[in-house]
Amino acid sequence: MRHFPPDHAPTADLAVRRCQTTAMLRLGRVHALIEQRVRALFADVGLDVTPAQSNVLMVLFQAKAPLTAREITTQLGLSEPTVSRFLKALEAAGWVAREPDPQDARARLVTLTAQAREALPRFIQVSNTLLDAVFEGFTHDEMQVLAKAVARITDNLEG
């Protein structure tokens, strides 16, 4: 991320700043709406997890193999304490198990439980319902443009 001292910040005209501010506010609103929708969809299909916790499960579903907490942290771009808190809650609720890593005595591997694997079709149902709602009316080209724009924002903030 580039940091500029206040007296050296690049100038932008007011119209650009208004556009940037509107985009940021809309991104925040989109995030809130998606979280609300996911919570409602989870309730509809009987999944008792938060949207943030479900991201941990999705990383594990996609990995198709046990991961360390550090690997999950890296993939999600979250802090270690945050992921640790999610894992503790998911383990207490029976979604994941943590076992010693046979290759590193200091690490523990996070695995999905049978409960989580059996719930995968419901997670997929929620995901598909959400994706259909979010991208209703979008062409494939529009989705690609959006994906590139969001990737660029991510790169700007991470870089």
C-alpha positions as MATLAB code, in Angstrom:
seq = 'MRHFPPDHAPTADLAVRRCQTTAMLRLGRVHALIEQRVRALFADVGLDVTPAQSNVLMVLFQAKAPLTAREITTQLGLSEPTVSRFLKALEAAGWVAREPDPQDARARLVTLTAQAREALPRFIQVSNTLLDAVFEGFTHDEMQVLAKAVARITDNLEG';
ca = [
       0.000    0.000    0.000;
       1.337    3.436   -0.905;
       1.418    6.006    1.866;
       1.744    9.712    1.191;
       2.444   12.401    3.756;
      -0.558   14.745    3.954;
       1.312   17.562    2.201;
       2.419   15.258   -0.648;
      -0.834   13.411   -1.354;
      -1.774   13.355   -5.038;
      -4.566   15.733   -5.860;
      -7.760   14.613   -7.535;
     -10.643   16.675   -8.696;
     -13.859   16.678   -6.725;
     -15.758   14.567   -9.270;
     -13.172   11.788   -8.981;
     -13.293   11.890   -5.163;
     -17.094   11.724   -5.224;
     -16.953    8.732   -7.553;
     -14.367    7.005   -5.339;
     -16.410    7.696   -2.213;
     -19.596    6.408   -3.827;
     -17.805    3.234   -4.935;
     -16.422    2.647   -1.426;
     -19.822    3.171    0.180;
     -21.409    0.781   -2.299;
     -18.743   -1.856   -1.668;
     -19.474   -1.611    2.046;
     -23.201   -1.926    1.391;
     -22.645   -4.944   -0.883;
     -20.610   -6.621    1.860;
     -23.353   -6.015    4.437;
     -26.096   -7.248    2.094;
     -24.182  -10.403    1.220;
     -23.581  -11.158    4.895;
     -27.298  -10.661    5.681;
     -28.320  -12.887    2.784;
     -25.850  -15.626    3.711;
     -27.042  -15.629    7.336;
     -30.654  -15.991    6.161;
     -29.777  -18.734    3.671;
     -27.796  -20.637    6.302;
     -30.783  -20.458    8.652;
     -33.088  -21.685    5.863;
     -31.006  -24.841    5.346;
     -30.175  -25.406    9.028;
     -26.502  -24.442    8.999;
     -25.457  -22.950   12.334;
     -22.280  -21.114   11.303;
     -21.448  -17.501   10.645;
     -20.488  -16.323    7.155;
     -16.921  -15.730    8.377;
     -16.684  -19.230    9.870;
     -18.053  -20.695    6.651;
     -15.102  -19.192    4.780;
     -12.795  -21.411    6.844;
     -14.912  -24.427    5.922;
     -14.867  -23.441    2.245;
     -11.050  -23.266    2.280;
     -10.972  -26.779    3.755;
     -13.585  -28.098    1.293;
     -11.547  -26.730   -1.614;
      -8.227  -28.001   -0.251;
      -9.518  -31.577   -0.074;
      -6.790  -32.210    2.491;
      -6.023  -31.154    6.058;
      -4.415  -27.736    6.454;
      -2.576  -25.972    9.228;
      -4.091  -22.884   10.816;
      -1.288  -20.863    9.226;
      -2.253  -22.128    5.743;
      -5.878  -21.171    6.385;
      -4.756  -17.765    7.652;
      -2.745  -17.189    4.477;
      -5.558  -18.242    2.157;
      -8.144  -16.057    3.889;
      -5.858  -13.086    4.482;
      -6.917  -12.890    8.121;
      -4.910  -12.596   11.321;
      -3.824  -15.705   13.201;
      -5.881  -14.781   16.308;
      -9.003  -14.364   14.156;
      -8.562  -17.732   12.447;
      -7.738  -19.337   15.799;
     -11.006  -17.980   17.227;
     -12.967  -19.303   14.222;
     -11.314  -22.721   14.518;
     -12.065  -22.936   18.237;
     -15.759  -22.200   17.586;
     -15.937  -24.579   14.610;
     -14.265  -27.337   16.618;
     -16.645  -26.825   19.558;
     -19.610  -27.046   17.165;
     -18.299  -30.245   15.591;
     -17.420  -28.844   12.148;
     -13.642  -29.375   12.295;
     -11.125  -31.431   14.240;
      -7.517  -30.545   14.976;
      -4.910  -33.271   15.080;
      -1.126  -33.296   15.473;
       0.801  -32.849   12.235;
       2.956  -35.980   11.817;
       5.574  -33.929    9.940;
       5.771  -31.027   12.423;
       5.255  -31.720   16.117;
       4.546  -28.034   16.771;
       1.708  -27.783   14.234;
      -1.804  -29.171   14.183;
      -3.744  -30.104   11.078;
      -7.326  -28.957   10.685;
      -9.679  -31.481    9.114;
     -13.353  -31.456    8.263;
     -15.533  -33.725   10.371;
     -18.162  -36.100    9.004;
     -20.740  -33.474   10.025;
     -19.063  -30.909    7.769;
     -18.638  -33.299    4.848;
     -22.305  -34.321    5.076;
     -23.337  -30.641    5.086;
     -21.376  -29.832    1.906;
     -24.471  -30.071   -0.355;
     -26.220  -27.459    1.810;
     -23.209  -25.127    1.604;
     -23.196  -25.571   -2.172;
     -26.932  -24.822   -2.267;
     -26.398  -21.589   -0.316;
     -23.451  -20.632   -2.506;
     -25.366  -21.232   -5.737;
     -28.423  -19.332   -4.480;
     -26.243  -16.399   -3.441;
     -24.281  -16.338   -6.704;
     -27.515  -16.410   -8.716;
     -28.885  -13.467   -6.711;
     -25.692  -11.406   -6.822;
     -25.052  -11.819  -10.532;
     -28.625  -11.791  -11.810;
     -28.734   -9.966  -15.149;
     -24.941   -9.830  -15.559;
     -23.365  -10.997  -18.789;
     -20.256  -13.154  -18.668;
     -18.217  -10.184  -19.908;
     -19.594   -7.957  -17.128;
     -18.673  -10.566  -14.523;
     -15.131  -10.732  -15.915;
     -14.791   -6.938  -15.803;
     -16.036   -6.907  -12.205;
     -13.683   -9.739  -11.211;
     -10.731   -7.847  -12.701;
     -11.721   -4.607  -10.964;
     -12.069   -6.331   -7.592;
      -8.720   -8.099   -8.114;
      -7.122   -4.742   -8.854;
      -8.582   -3.212   -5.686;
      -7.282   -6.197   -3.723;
      -3.823   -5.826   -5.267;
      -3.810   -2.085   -4.501;
      -4.601   -2.732   -0.845;
      -2.297   -5.730   -0.408;
       0.571   -4.389   -2.503;
];
